[in-house]
Amino acid sequence: MAKTQTSIASALDFRHVARPEAQLETDEPQAAEPPPVDTTEAIRWAYRFHRTKRRLRVERRRAARLAGLRFAFTLALLVFVFVVLSLTVWAEVQRLFGL
């Protein structure tokens, strides 16, 4: 008995793949309909959107500036505490060891 070679493509169903949809041809051209969007509301929405975007950008810039100031203040405070602690420790070492 001889085995027949079957192709893998024969086991797959390609009937519904890559078939172009049939084009319907009409004799009369379609009438131009008004746009389904109310342009006045769309314009108001766009203004609100961009105004909010601009306000958020300004707030982010202000927050970044305040974060920089907060960092500088914290750093200065830590340096001040370090200097005060160092001077206190040095004064105690001098008092204890009589330097």
C-alpha positions as CSV (number, residue, x, y, z in Angstrom):
1,M,0.0,0.0,0.0
2,A,1.3,3.3,-1.0
3,K,0.6,6.3,1.2
4,T,-0.6,9.4,-0.7
5,Q,1.0,12.7,0.2
6,T,-1.6,15.1,1.4
7,S,-0.9,18.8,1.6
8,I,-1.3,20.7,4.8
9,A,-3.4,23.3,2.9
10,S,-6.0,20.7,2.1
11,A,-6.8,20.4,5.8
12,L,-7.3,24.2,6.2
13,D,-10.4,26.1,5.2
14,F,-9.5,29.0,3.0
15,R,-13.0,29.7,1.7
16,H,-13.6,32.9,3.7
17,V,-10.1,34.4,3.6
18,A,-9.0,37.3,1.4
19,R,-12.1,37.5,-0.6
20,P,-12.9,41.0,-1.7
21,E,-16.4,42.3,-0.9
22,A,-18.7,42.7,-3.9
23,Q,-19.1,46.4,-4.9
24,L,-22.6,47.6,-5.4
25,E,-23.0,50.1,-8.2
26,T,-25.8,52.7,-7.9
27,D,-27.0,54.8,-10.7
28,E,-27.7,57.9,-8.6
29,P,-24.9,59.6,-6.7
30,Q,-25.4,60.0,-3.0
31,A,-26.6,63.4,-1.8
32,A,-24.2,65.3,0.3
33,E,-25.6,65.2,3.9
34,P,-24.8,67.7,6.6
35,P,-22.0,66.6,9.0
36,P,-23.4,64.5,11.9
37,V,-21.4,66.6,14.3
38,D,-22.6,69.9,15.8
39,T,-19.6,72.1,15.0
40,T,-20.4,74.7,17.6
41,E,-20.3,72.2,20.4
42,A,-17.2,70.6,18.9
43,I,-15.5,74.0,18.8
44,R,-16.5,74.7,22.4
45,W,-15.2,71.3,23.4
46,A,-11.9,71.9,21.6
47,Y,-11.5,75.3,23.4
48,R,-12.1,73.7,26.8
49,F,-9.7,70.8,26.0
50,H,-6.9,73.1,25.0
51,R,-7.6,75.5,27.9
52,T,-7.4,72.6,30.3
53,K,-4.2,71.3,28.6
54,R,-2.6,74.8,29.0
55,R,-3.7,75.1,32.6
56,L,-2.2,71.7,33.4
57,R,1.0,72.6,31.7
58,V,1.3,75.8,33.8
59,E,0.5,73.9,37.0
60,R,3.2,71.2,36.2
61,R,5.7,74.0,35.6
62,R,4.8,75.7,38.9
63,A,4.9,72.3,40.7
64,A,8.4,71.6,39.3
65,R,9.6,75.1,40.4
66,L,8.2,74.6,43.9
67,A,9.8,71.1,44.0
68,G,13.2,72.7,43.2
69,L,12.7,75.3,46.0
70,R,11.6,72.6,48.4
71,F,14.7,70.5,47.6
72,A,17.1,73.6,48.0
73,F,15.4,74.5,51.4
74,T,15.7,70.9,52.6
75,L,19.3,70.6,51.5
76,A,20.2,73.9,53.2
77,L,18.5,72.8,56.4
78,L,20.4,69.5,56.4
79,V,23.7,71.3,55.9
80,F,22.9,73.7,58.7
81,V,22.0,70.8,61.0
82,F,25.2,69.0,60.0
83,V,27.3,72.1,60.8
84,V,25.6,72.6,64.1
85,L,26.1,69.0,65.1
86,S,29.7,69.0,63.9
87,L,30.5,72.1,66.0
88,T,28.7,70.6,69.0
89,V,30.6,67.3,68.8
90,W,33.9,69.2,68.3
91,A,33.3,71.4,71.3
92,E,32.5,68.3,73.4
93,V,35.6,66.5,72.2
94,Q,37.7,69.5,73.2
95,R,36.1,69.7,76.6
96,L,36.5,66.0,77.3
97,F,40.0,65.6,76.1
98,G,41.2,69.1,77.0
99,L,42.5,70.0,73.5
